[in-house]
Amino acid sequence: MSTNEKEKNSRGGIQVIARAADILRALKTSQSGMSLGQIAQRVDLPRSTVQRIVNALQQENFIITDSQGGGLRLGPELNALAEATRYNIVEYCRLLLTELTQSTGETSDLSVFRRDAMIFLDQVPGTHRLRTVSAVGEAFPLSSTANGRACLSLMEEYKAQQLVQSEWERWGVKGDMDAVLADLRKIRAVGMAFDEDHHTPGISAIGFAFRDWFGDLHAISVPVPSSRYADKKTEIEEALKKTAAHVKKRMTRRSN
């Protein structure tokens, strides 16, 4: 095979990978599955090309056909890869959480955004006798928590609005969407989200969100009993800002 033929094949392989990635990203944004035609329209490729790539991805279980007739969805192999990523991010953030707790004396949490909730991945308990503790794997809402609001602020506004509205409908909440969107814009500007007795009476929290090197949304937050929140707020906020700067630097470095 000539050098030109090798280069041509290499470019073709890279193009296929890029197209496969576009298809997977398109499916990532769909909660109910997509048809081949919908995928082709979303990624701006011929249906026949999408069909060939989807067939290859199905053989590797990266894409599956929904058993309920909802079209094509992301497959279990991607979930397995996501779990591996989750453990990596826990390992990476463990030292940061430990330093936060040592600095503030308060509990430090790591959570990840999954579908429509915040899932706790790791926690370093505070040193006070009165402290907040949540179970790893526990799911928390988006619109009423510091970590959830922080993640919502990093999404496109229409997506954040859809998630909040869906959450309100599930829980029978009647809220002010304009106020929520204004709050998200403020969080985006200052880089910190605050939950002051909103989710659980007696518990307040401050947190920030970030995207890991794979683009998944995570949050680091510090919950604290509201009885000492006012006295600790500035200290916690400053400690979180330092942690956020460190995370941003490392994530930027890994993505380059």
Residue pairs with C-beta under 8 A, 6 or more apart in sequence:
1 9
16 53
19 43
19 45
19 49
19 53
20 53
20 56
20 57
22 43
22 45
23 39
23 43
23 50
23 53
23 54
23 57
23 63
24 57
24 62
24 63
24 74
24 78
26 34
26 39
26 42
26 43
27 33
27 34
27 39
27 63
27 72
27 73
27 74
28 74
30 71
30 73
31 115
32 70
32 71
33 66
33 70
33 71
33 72
33 73
34 42
34 71
34 72
35 71
35 72
36 47
36 50
36 51
36 54
36 72
37 47
38 71
39 50
39 54
39 72
40 46
40 47
40 49
40 50
43 50
54 63
54 72
57 63
57 75
58 64
58 65
58 75
60 75
60 77
61 75
61 76
61 77
62 74
62 75
62 77
62 78
63 72
63 73
63 74
63 75
64 72
64 73
64 74
64 75
64 76
65 71
65 72
65 73
66 72
66 73
82 216
85 212
85 214
85 216
86 112
86 121
89 110
89 112
89 121
89 212
89 216
89 218
90 110
90 121
90 122
92 250
93 110
93 122
93 218
93 220
93 247
94 122
94 124
96 108
96 220
96 243
96 246
96 247
97 108
97 109
97 110
97 122
97 123
97 124
97 220
98 108
98 124
99 243
100 106
100 108
100 124
100 220
100 222
100 239
100 240
100 243
101 107
101 108
101 124
101 125
101 126
101 127
103 239
104 126
104 222
104 232
104 235
104 236
104 239
105 126
105 127
105 128
106 126
106 128
106 131
106 132
106 222
106 223
106 224
106 232
106 236
107 123
107 124
107 125
107 126
107 131
107 132
107 133
107 222
107 223
107 224
108 123
108 124
108 126
108 220
108 221
108 222
109 120
109 122
109 123
109 134
109 147
109 207
109 219
109 220
109 221
109 222
109 223
110 120
110 121
110 122
110 123
110 218
110 219
110 220
111 118
111 119
111 120
111 121
111 140
111 147
111 218
111 219
111 221
112 118
112 119
112 121
112 216
112 217
112 218
112 219
113 119
113 142
113 148
113 151
113 216
113 217
113 218
113 219
116 142
116 163
116 166
116 167
117 139
117 140
117 141
117 142
117 148
118 139
118 140
118 141
118 142
118 145
118 147
118 148
118 151
118 219
119 137
119 138
119 139
119 140
120 134
120 135
120 136
120 137
120 138
120 139
120 140
121 136
121 218
122 136
123 133
123 134
123 136
125 131
125 133
126 132
126 224
130 225
130 227
131 225
132 203
132 205
132 223
132 224
132 225
134 140
134 223
140 147
140 148
140 199
141 148
141 167
141 171
141 199
142 148
142 149
142 151
142 152
142 163
142 164
142 167
143 149
143 152
143 163
143 164
143 167
143 168
143 173
143 175
143 180
144 195
144 198
144 199
145 195
145 198
145 199
145 205
145 207
145 221
146 193
146 194
146 195
146 205
146 206
146 207
146 219
146 221
146 223
147 193
147 205
147 207
147 209
147 219
147 220
147 221
148 193
148 219
149 183
149 184
149 187
149 193
149 194
149 195
149 207
150 187
150 192
150 193
150 207
150 208
150 209
150 219
150 221
151 209
151 217
151 218
151 219
152 160
152 163
152 164
152 184
152 187
153 160
153 184
153 185
153 187
153 188
153 193
153 209
154 188
154 209
154 210
154 211
154 217
155 163
155 217
157 181
157 184
160 181
160 184
161 177
161 180
161 181
164 175
164 177
164 180
165 177
167 173
168 174
168 175
187 193
191 208
191 241
191 244
192 206
192 207
192 208
192 237
192 240
192 241
193 206
193 207
193 208
193 209
194 204
194 205
194 206
195 203
195 204
195 205
195 206
195 207
195 223
196 204
196 226
196 229
197 203
197 204
197 226
199 205
201 226
202 225
202 226
202 227
203 223
203 224
203 225
203 226
204 223
204 224
204 225
204 226
204 229
205 221
205 222
205 223
205 224
206 221
206 222
206 233
206 236
206 237
206 240
207 219
207 220
207 221
207 222
207 240
208 219
208 220
208 221
208 240
208 241
208 243
208 244
209 217
209 218
209 219
210 217
210 218
210 219
210 220
210 244
210 247
210 248
210 251
211 217
211 218
211 251
212 218
212 251
213 251
213 254
213 255
220 240
220 243
220 244
220 247
222 236
222 239
222 240
224 232
224 236
